[in-house]
Amino acid sequence: MTIGTDARLERIGTDGKYMIVPMDHGITLGAVQGLKDIESTIDAITRGGADAVLTQKGIAPRVHDNKNGQGYIVHLNASTVIGPDANEKRRTGTVEEAVRAGADAVSYHINVGSKHEPDQIEDLSKMTAEADRLGIPVLAMSYARGEHLDGEDPEHDAEYLGHAVRLAEEVGADVVKTAYSGDAESFQHVTESTRLPVVIAGGSPGTDRETVENVRGAMDAGADGISMGRSIFQHEDPEAISRAISAVIHDDAGVDEALERAGLAVEA
């Protein structure tokens, strides 16, 4: 890791904790709620406490004037939900292009257990080498997702998730994102499987309490933050939910305290 990588990691986090809001879903899902006027959403989220936002490179001109001095990550692969295979993520840019777009870091999605895993491992490995030469941190979005996984809910299985995060470290990533296993006890295996900072995905939006409880559980298990998209940018009040999640990550707040601080309902 270079001095530049360390410096840029500080731009996308606070004291080694990360609240990242990915908004690259426009390429995957289209201009869904929260992404049409992405400028206002970015402004609200960063005012609420997000450390960094994440988009595809083409959205960069809409990001910088609205992120209130916070960090910016450019995502470098994608697929769509209407294409032939949503698990087949293809490159959408280079690390150099991300730097020219003003990125502090880059990210890449890999589906461990899918038939596309070999190509994605190779591509992520090449990308981490490219990023290291430029002093750019890499966030690996490493999921357990594909036809080669067994069980009722393999995408949230702690053993598979542990393998996914370890893979990210082995090929040179600096931060790793994965799904939350559902409880702190099982997720501890995931965080112990790597020395990288681990951040959790949000998945399909739930209630405010469910979202904050998941963040609290992950942090209690040794996670270092979140990289949540729809649960935040599609919220009716993105600033408020950002404020609640930030309170857990950066102030070690409990669930009720975080909801109260944000002015959100605290009922169970």
C-alpha positions as CSV (number, residue, x, y, z in Angstrom):
1,M,0.0,0.0,0.0
2,T,1.4,3.4,-1.0
3,I,1.2,6.7,0.9
4,G,-1.2,7.9,-1.8
5,T,-3.5,4.9,-1.1
6,D,-3.5,5.6,2.6
7,A,-4.2,9.3,2.0
8,R,-7.1,8.5,-0.3
9,L,-8.6,5.9,2.1
10,E,-8.9,8.8,4.6
11,R,-11.0,10.7,2.0
12,I,-13.6,7.9,1.8
13,G,-13.8,7.2,5.5
14,T,-13.4,8.7,9.0
15,D,-10.9,7.3,11.4
16,G,-11.0,3.9,9.7
17,K,-14.7,3.6,9.6
18,Y,-16.7,3.9,6.3
19,M,-20.2,5.1,5.4
20,I,-20.3,4.7,1.7
21,V,-23.5,5.1,-0.4
22,P,-23.4,3.4,-3.8
23,M,-25.6,5.0,-6.5
24,D,-24.4,3.1,-9.5
25,H,-27.8,1.4,-9.8
26,G,-28.9,3.6,-12.8
27,I,-27.0,1.3,-15.1
28,T,-28.4,-1.8,-13.5
29,L,-32.0,-0.8,-12.7
30,G,-32.5,2.4,-14.6
31,A,-33.4,5.9,-13.3
32,V,-35.2,4.6,-10.2
33,Q,-36.5,6.7,-7.3
34,G,-33.6,8.6,-5.7
35,L,-31.5,8.6,-8.9
36,K,-33.4,10.9,-11.3
37,D,-32.4,14.0,-9.3
38,I,-29.2,12.4,-8.1
39,E,-27.8,15.8,-7.3
40,S,-30.3,16.4,-4.5
41,T,-29.9,12.9,-3.2
42,I,-26.1,13.2,-3.0
43,D,-26.4,16.5,-1.2
44,A,-28.8,15.1,1.3
45,I,-26.8,11.9,2.0
46,T,-23.5,13.7,2.5
47,R,-25.2,16.3,4.8
48,G,-26.5,13.4,6.8
49,G,-23.0,12.0,7.4
50,A,-22.0,9.8,4.5
51,D,-18.2,9.6,4.0
52,A,-18.4,8.9,0.3
53,V,-20.7,8.3,-2.6
54,L,-20.1,5.9,-5.5
55,T,-21.3,6.1,-9.1
56,Q,-20.3,5.0,-12.6
57,K,-17.8,7.4,-14.3
58,G,-20.4,9.1,-16.5
59,I,-22.2,10.5,-13.5
60,A,-19.1,12.2,-12.1
61,P,-20.1,15.7,-13.4
62,R,-23.3,15.4,-11.3
63,V,-21.4,14.4,-8.2
64,H,-18.7,16.9,-7.4
65,D,-20.7,20.1,-6.8
66,N,-23.1,18.2,-4.5
67,K,-21.1,16.0,-2.3
68,N,-20.2,18.6,0.3
69,G,-16.5,17.8,0.3
70,Q,-16.9,14.1,0.9
71,G,-15.2,11.3,-0.9
72,Y,-16.0,9.9,-4.3
73,I,-15.6,6.3,-5.6
74,V,-16.0,5.3,-9.3
75,H,-17.4,1.8,-9.9
76,L,-15.7,-0.1,-12.8
77,N,-18.0,-2.9,-13.8
78,A,-21.7,-3.5,-14.3
79,S,-24.6,-5.5,-15.7
80,T,-28.4,-4.9,-16.1
81,V,-31.4,-6.7,-14.7
82,I,-32.8,-7.1,-18.2
83,G,-29.7,-8.5,-19.8
84,P,-28.9,-12.2,-20.3
85,D,-27.1,-12.7,-16.9
86,A,-27.1,-10.2,-14.1
87,N,-24.1,-11.9,-12.5
88,E,-21.9,-11.3,-15.5
89,K,-20.4,-8.0,-14.6
90,R,-18.4,-6.4,-17.4
91,R,-15.8,-3.7,-17.2
92,T,-17.1,-0.1,-17.7
93,G,-13.9,1.8,-17.2
94,T,-10.3,1.9,-16.1
95,V,-8.6,3.2,-12.9
96,E,-7.0,6.0,-15.0
97,E,-10.4,7.0,-16.2
98,A,-11.7,7.1,-12.6
99,V,-8.8,9.3,-11.6
100,R,-9.6,11.7,-14.4
101,A,-13.2,11.8,-13.2
102,G,-12.0,12.9,-9.8
103,A,-12.3,9.6,-7.9
104,D,-10.6,9.0,-4.5
105,A,-11.0,5.3,-5.0
106,V,-12.4,2.7,-7.4
107,S,-14.7,-0.3,-6.8
108,Y,-15.3,-3.6,-8.6
109,H,-18.0,-6.3,-8.1
110,I,-17.3,-10.0,-8.1
111,N,-19.7,-12.9,-7.7
112,V,-17.9,-15.7,-5.9
113,G,-19.6,-19.0,-6.8
114,S,-20.9,-17.9,-10.2
115,K,-19.8,-19.3,-13.6
116,H,-18.2,-15.9,-14.2
117,E,-16.0,-16.1,-11.1
118,P,-12.7,-17.0,-12.9
119,D,-12.8,-14.1,-15.2
120,Q,-13.8,-11.7,-12.4
121,I,-11.0,-12.9,-10.2
122,E,-8.5,-12.3,-13.0
123,D,-10.0,-8.9,-13.8
124,L,-10.0,-7.8,-10.2
125,S,-6.4,-8.9,-9.7
126,K,-5.4,-6.8,-12.7
127,M,-7.3,-3.8,-11.5
128,T,-5.7,-3.9,-8.0
129,A,-2.3,-3.9,-9.7
130,E,-3.3,-0.9,-11.9
131,A,-4.7,0.9,-8.9
132,D,-1.6,0.2,-6.7
133,R,0.6,1.8,-9.4
134,L,-1.5,5.0,-9.1
135,G,-2.0,5.0,-5.4
136,I,-5.8,4.5,-5.6
137,P,-7.7,2.3,-3.1
138,V,-9.8,-0.5,-4.3
139,L,-13.2,-1.4,-2.8
140,A,-14.0,-5.0,-3.8
141,M,-17.7,-5.8,-3.7
142,S,-17.3,-9.5,-3.1
143,Y,-20.5,-11.4,-2.9
144,A,-21.4,-15.1,-2.5
145,R,-23.7,-15.4,-5.5
146,G,-24.1,-18.0,-8.2
147,E,-25.1,-21.4,-9.3
148,H,-22.3,-23.2,-7.7
149,L,-23.4,-22.4,-4.1
150,D,-25.5,-24.7,-2.0
151,G,-28.0,-24.2,0.8
152,E,-31.3,-22.4,1.4
153,D,-29.8,-18.9,1.5
154,P,-26.2,-19.1,0.2
155,E,-25.9,-15.4,-0.4
156,H,-26.1,-14.8,3.4
157,D,-24.2,-17.9,4.5
158,A,-21.3,-16.8,6.8
159,E,-19.0,-19.5,5.5
160,Y,-19.4,-18.4,1.9
161,L,-19.2,-14.8,2.9
162,G,-16.0,-15.5,4.7
163,H,-14.5,-17.0,1.6
164,A,-15.6,-14.0,-0.5
165,V,-14.0,-11.4,1.8
166,R,-10.8,-13.5,2.0
167,L,-10.6,-13.7,-1.8
168,A,-10.7,-9.9,-2.0
169,E,-7.7,-9.6,0.4
170,E,-5.8,-12.3,-1.5
171,V,-6.0,-10.4,-4.8
172,G,-5.0,-7.0,-3.3
173,A,-8.2,-5.1,-2.5
174,D,-8.0,-2.4,0.3
175,V,-11.6,-2.6,1.6
176,V,-14.2,-5.3,1.0
177,K,-18.0,-5.2,0.8
178,T,-20.2,-8.2,1.3
179,A,-23.7,-9.1,2.4
180,Y,-24.7,-9.3,6.0
181,S,-25.3,-12.8,7.3
182,G,-28.2,-11.7,9.5
183,D,-26.8,-11.7,13.0
184,A,-23.6,-10.6,14.8
185,E,-22.6,-14.0,16.0
186,S,-22.4,-15.5,12.5
187,F,-21.0,-12.4,10.9
188,Q,-18.0,-12.5,13.3
189,H,-16.7,-15.4,11.2
190,V,-16.8,-13.1,8.2
191,T,-14.8,-10.2,9.8
192,E,-12.3,-12.6,11.2
193,S,-11.7,-14.1,7.7
194,T,-9.7,-11.1,6.6
195,R,-7.6,-8.2,7.9
196,L,-9.3,-5.8,5.4
197,P,-11.9,-3.4,6.6
198,V,-15.3,-5.1,6.0
199,V,-18.4,-3.1,5.1
200,I,-21.9,-4.5,4.6
201,A,-24.3,-4.2,1.8
202,G,-27.9,-3.2,2.4
203,G,-29.8,-5.4,0.0
204,S,-33.6,-4.8,-0.4
205,P,-34.8,-1.9,1.7
206,G,-36.5,-2.9,5.0
207,T,-37.8,-0.7,7.8
208,D,-35.7,2.0,9.4
209,R,-35.2,-0.2,12.5
210,E,-34.2,-3.2,10.5
211,T,-31.7,-1.2,8.6
212,V,-30.1,0.3,11.7
213,E,-30.2,-3.0,13.6
214,N,-28.3,-4.6,10.8
215,V,-25.6,-1.9,10.9
216,R,-25.4,-2.2,14.7
217,G,-25.1,-6.0,14.5
218,A,-22.4,-5.8,11.8
219,M,-20.4,-3.3,13.8
220,D,-20.7,-5.4,17.0
221,A,-19.3,-8.3,14.9
222,G,-16.2,-6.3,14.0
223,A,-17.3,-4.7,10.7
224,D,-15.9,-1.3,9.8
225,G,-19.0,0.3,8.2
226,I,-21.5,0.0,5.4
227,S,-21.8,0.4,1.6
228,M,-25.6,0.7,1.3
229,G,-27.5,1.9,-1.7
230,R,-31.2,1.6,-2.0
231,S,-31.9,1.5,1.8
232,I,-30.5,5.1,1.8
233,F,-31.0,6.7,-1.5
234,Q,-34.5,5.5,-1.9
235,H,-35.5,6.4,1.6
236,E,-38.2,9.1,1.9
237,D,-35.7,11.1,3.9
238,P,-32.2,10.2,2.7
239,E,-30.6,12.7,5.1
240,A,-32.3,11.3,8.1
241,I,-31.5,7.7,7.5
242,S,-27.9,8.7,6.7
243,R,-27.8,10.5,10.0
244,A,-29.0,7.4,11.9
245,I,-26.5,5.1,10.2
246,S,-23.7,7.5,10.7
247,A,-24.5,7.7,14.4
248,V,-24.0,3.9,14.7
249,I,-20.8,3.8,12.6
250,H,-19.0,7.0,13.8
251,D,-20.5,7.5,17.3
252,D,-21.1,3.9,18.4
253,A,-24.8,4.8,19.0
254,G,-27.3,2.1,19.9
255,V,-30.3,1.5,17.6
256,D,-32.8,3.6,19.6
257,E,-30.4,6.5,20.1
258,A,-29.5,6.5,16.4
259,L,-33.1,6.6,15.3
260,E,-33.9,9.3,17.9
261,R,-31.0,11.5,16.7
262,A,-32.3,11.3,13.2
263,G,-35.8,12.1,14.1
264,L,-37.0,8.7,12.9
265,A,-39.6,6.5,14.7
266,V,-38.2,4.3,17.3
267,E,-41.1,1.9,17.7
268,A,-40.1,-1.8,17.5
